Amino acid sequence: MDRTRALVVTAVPAERDAVTLATGAPPDAFTLPTGLTLHRGPAWDAVAVGVGPAAAAAGTATVLAVAPGRYDLVVAAGIGGGFAPVADVGDTVVGSALVAADLGAESQDGFVDLAELGFGRTSHRPPDGLAEAVAEAAGAVVGPVLTVATATGTAERAAALAARHPGAAAEAMEGHGVATAAAAHRLAVLEIRTVSNPVGPRDRAAWRIPAALRALTDAFAAVGPAVEKWRQQPHEQHG
Ligand SMILES: O=C(O)c1cccc(C(=O)CC[C@H]2O[C@@H](n3cnc4c(=O)[nH]cnc43)[C@H](O)[C@@H]2O)c1
């Protein structure tokens, strides 16, 4: 069998291609029966699965099911919103936790998350030390990355999320879905986001997408040795 590698899961093809570009080699593109195209590379494979936590969970689970034993790490990656002042536009964020931030119920006393409701996990963590090592290699900020099904578009919601999740660094729409699929396969998970916009009042025209995609390539060009070092250490199964 091939060497063990990481599976990198993005929402859109532009993000997948930014990740693939970091290898410096053209990808070996392989289309799965479900229509997903897996870019197979020397250190990691990359796949774009669509926007949002449901597409992320379904796409990740599909790839993991067709390639048992190929991966030891699943990485949710792409652009994201940054929570100022923890992470600004242009920064790279590595998740200390992948948190489902709007999965739960509203109540008169505020939001109640899925775990508090007794229905499952709200948060997944990378293996001990991996987020910090990867962040050091990439020059990144470490903090919780929130997964939302609805991108934040007001200052009020940004403040509420930051208050509920102290230290929150970034917001995106796939991480918790990727983590749920990885956990079902007992695999370690990580999230890497490059900040294209602040979390807050919606201003799509101000998103710095090309710069964030370049930062994503730079991040993946830098993190290989940190992941390889983690791979060489004894570690437990995850999930
Ligand atoms: O239009 C393009 O060229 C383009 C290229 C790459 C990515 C996009 C996206 O729109 C990706 C959507 C993706 O971005 C994440 N994201 C980014 N900012 C936020 C945010 O403030 N709140 C939530 N999610 C954000 C998210 O993960 C989406 O899947 C376009």
The ligand as an SDF file (V2000), in Angstrom:
LIG
                    3D

 30 33  0  0  0  0  0  0  0  0999 V2000
  -15.3260   33.4330   -5.4130 O   0  0  0  0  0  0  0  0  0  0  0  0
  -14.2470   32.8400   -5.3010 C   0  0  0  0  0  0  0  0  0  0  0  0
  -13.3090   32.9280   -6.1370 O   0  0  0  0  0  0  0  0  0  0  0  0
  -14.0160   31.9910   -4.1320 C   0  0  0  0  0  0  0  0  0  0  0  0
  -12.8010   31.3330   -3.9940 C   0  0  0  0  0  0  0  0  0  0  0  0
  -12.5920   30.5670   -2.8810 C   0  0  0  0  0  0  0  0  0  0  0  0
  -13.5810   30.4710   -1.9020 C   0  0  0  0  0  0  0  0  0  0  0  0
  -14.7650   31.1380   -2.0610 C   0  0  0  0  0  0  0  0  0  0  0  0
  -15.8330   31.0460   -1.0670 C   0  0  0  0  0  0  0  0  0  0  0  0
  -16.7940   31.7760   -1.0650 O   0  0  0  0  0  0  0  0  0  0  0  0
  -15.6390   30.0050   -0.0800 C   0  0  0  0  0  0  0  0  0  0  0  0
  -16.8020   29.8830    0.8610 C   0  0  0  0  0  0  0  0  0  0  0  0
  -16.2140   29.3240    2.1220 C   0  0  0  0  0  0  0  0  0  0  0  0
  -15.5240   30.3200    2.7730 O   0  0  0  0  0  0  0  0  0  0  0  0
  -15.6050   30.1240    4.1410 C   0  0  0  0  0  0  0  0  0  0  0  0
  -15.7940   31.4520    4.7290 N   0  0  0  0  0  0  0  0  0  0  0  0
  -15.0680   32.5290    4.3980 C   0  0  0  0  0  0  0  0  0  0  0  0
  -15.4060   33.5630    5.1560 N   0  0  0  0  0  0  0  0  0  0  0  0
  -16.3690   33.1500    5.9820 C   0  0  0  0  0  0  0  0  0  0  0  0
  -17.1040   33.7940    7.0230 C   0  0  0  0  0  0  0  0  0  0  0  0
  -16.9110   34.9760    7.3650 O   0  0  0  0  0  0  0  0  0  0  0  0
  -18.0140   33.0450    7.6660 N   0  0  0  0  0  0  0  0  0  0  0  0
  -18.2260   31.7470    7.3480 C   0  0  0  0  0  0  0  0  0  0  0  0
  -17.5550   31.1120    6.3700 N   0  0  0  0  0  0  0  0  0  0  0  0
  -16.6170   31.8000    5.7110 C   0  0  0  0  0  0  0  0  0  0  0  0
  -16.6770   29.0900    4.3550 C   0  0  0  0  0  0  0  0  0  0  0  0
  -16.0570   27.9450    4.9000 O   0  0  0  0  0  0  0  0  0  0  0  0
  -17.2590   28.7970    3.0030 C   0  0  0  0  0  0  0  0  0  0  0  0
  -17.3250   27.4570    2.6720 O   0  0  0  0  0  0  0  0  0  0  0  0
  -15.0020   31.9020   -3.1720 C   0  0  0  0  0  0  0  0  0  0  0  0
  1  2  2  0
  2  3  1  0
  2  4  1  0
  4  5  1  0
  4 30  2  0
  5  6  2  0
  6  7  1  0
  7  8  2  0
  8  9  1  0
  8 30  1  0
  9 10  2  0
  9 11  1  0
 11 12  1  0
 12 13  1  0
 13 14  1  0
 13 28  1  0
 14 15  1  0
 15 16  1  0
 15 26  1  0
 16 17  1  0
 16 25  1  0
 17 18  2  0
 18 19  1  0
 19 20  1  0
 19 25  2  0
 20 21  2  0
 20 22  1  0
 22 23  1  0
 23 24  2  0
 24 25  1  0
 26 27  1  0
 26 28  1  0
 28 29  1  0
M  END
$$$$
